[in-house]
Amino acid sequence: MDRHFTLKQLKISELSKVSQDIKKILKEKKFSNGSSLLNMVDINVAVNYVFDCEKDDYIFDMEYMYDIQKILNGSFEPKWKSMHPSTALTAGYASATVRDDTRDNYNVIVLLEEKSVFTNMSLEALKSIGESQKRMIIIVSDSDHEKKTHGNLNAVITKMRYSKPYVEMKKSVKNSLSTNVIGLQTLKTLRGVRDSFKQMVVADSLFKEFSLDYIGPINGNSMTDLVKALRMAQSKMGPIVIHVVSDRQTVKNKLDNNFVYTNEMVLQWMSELLKEDENAYFVNTDFPQSSVYDSSEDIFADRYVDFGYSYNSAVTFASGLANKGHRTFVLLPSVAVQRCYDQINDIICRNNLPVTILINDAGLIGEKSNDFGVYDVSLLSTISNLTIAQPANASEMYGLIRQSMVSDRPMAIRYPLILVRKDEKIGNADLSQKWSVSGDLEKCSGVVITYGHYHDRIVSKCISNDMDLAVVNARIIKPMDLDLLDRIADADVPVFVYATDIITGGLGQEIINYYYARGRKVNVRNFALNNDFDSSTSSVDLKRQEKIDINSLFEEIDRCLKK
């Protein structure tokens, strides 16, 4: 008997225990996006209780949501595997279209975060779904934040309730219903329902133009309310939105007090630097899980703007600020860079605007290929006027950000989501040279060129193994340090380029192209991720499979130098 079948045999009152067990598993495994994931557990359990995951089509907006499904039903395989914010509604619309054309009879259930509702792609999909009246169940998960952050649907509705047009409409409804016996009975009934006017007036004003029915807001912490709403939606013949509001849940990672995650450290630095320069702005996206982000509105005051998952809008807005003479910082996850390529190329770089793109979650790190930040270097390296950098440590990161504060040109600074020491910021790093060298370039037996946090690890391994290698910190990926590349060629030793981003358009390929174009015969070994990598494995296993982990690098160095 599988777990899915067992779940359906339970009483509704027993479902909360299942949710608690799943939350415990998720906390122990320390999934990324932990807080958002916990808010989805009760909804997923209720969905699996009411619907059939083997027959019905579940389409979730973010890949991490499927972790809950796999715990509930180990054999579950998502039917929609291109999970990025704002894609689920369009994919669900396509599924419903095929179902109706083939006269099939499965349900289409779309689950998305409230932050995804307010993007262009989602709004366009809602319009198409409403016009077609395809039978779909759209569940919007809304955390009850204390802060009214961007994209919080409950906060938007609450704000509308206190607006002048709403108050006047509410008064008009009340006066109309008070004029007759039937109306008085209706008004009496409505008064007994919490937020009844909110549901009648505000929800209608939000979804009426899309021709969508609406149920909500539903208490996401009540399994009874969730199951009741889902069963009600199941009987609807057209599209319906279920708005679920849950108490915000947090994951408290037990970390050494001396360490902090990079995104939290960078944001804290930005808050300090913006206090120094009143002409600078910070544009945020993606809501990384961080206590600093929770209080970011207070930290940045009126020079902080949040765009949620609307990456393109964030980049365009940052460009507009820069066009008016403001130094602007915009935070993007690496996986969103491809979405914003046109804006970065056509608006920021073609106009040479002073925008710094802080690219977080960069590099081959994480459990899921959907989160691997391995494409941004290849994409951005094709753009003119853009400097691309990745610091080796927190001190260099701080120095690069300060350097970009006084620059009048566009810059992209990428960094991975890793733990760093809180005291690693020791002031401005010496970035007078594009690249720097550890070891003696004139007497070495080989050269390793790398960037990012790998640099310090490779240097340490060379020292511990007593190897006479020169290790180059290519902190400025573009433009390359051509003078140093010429000196490396003159040394006439093997060169190993270690950069675990995608191989096409990466640093190694650019170095090979440079030497080839100048007729320099240099023995370059390129360690990078192949284009056809296995997307079903974690970053750690993938590095081993592709032989681009640190151990494989040094095995190849030993083999090459012993020839």
Buried (B, 14 or more C-beta within 10 A) or exposed (E): EEBBEEBEEEEBEEBBEBBEEBBEEBBEEEBBBBBBBBBBBBBBBBBBBBBEBEEBBBBBBBBBBBBBBEBBBEEBEBEBEEBBBBBBBBBBBBBBBEBBEEEEEBBBBBBBBBBBBBBEBBEBBBBBBBEBEBBBBBBBBBBBBEBEBBBBBBBBBBEBBEEEEBEEBBEEBBEEBEEEEEBEEBBEEBEEEEBEBBBBBBBEBBBEEBBBBBBBBBBBBBBEBBBBBBEEBBEEEBBBBBBBBBEBBEBEEEEEEEBBBBBBBBBBBBBEBBEEEEEBBBBBBBBBBBEBBBEBBEBBEEBBBBBBBBBBBBBBBBBEBBBEEBBBBBBBBBBBBBBBBEBBBEBBBEEBBBBBBBBBBBBBBBBBBBBBBBBBBBBBBEBEBBBBBBBBBBBBBBBBBBBBBEEEBBBBBBBBBBBBBBEBBEEBBEBEEBBBBBBEBEEBBBBBBBBBBBBBBBBEBBEEEEBEBBBBBBBBBBEBBEEBBEBBBEBEBBBBBBBBBBBEBBBBBBBBEBBEEEEBEBEBBBBBBEEEBEEEBBBEEBBEEBEBBBEBBBEBBEEBBEE
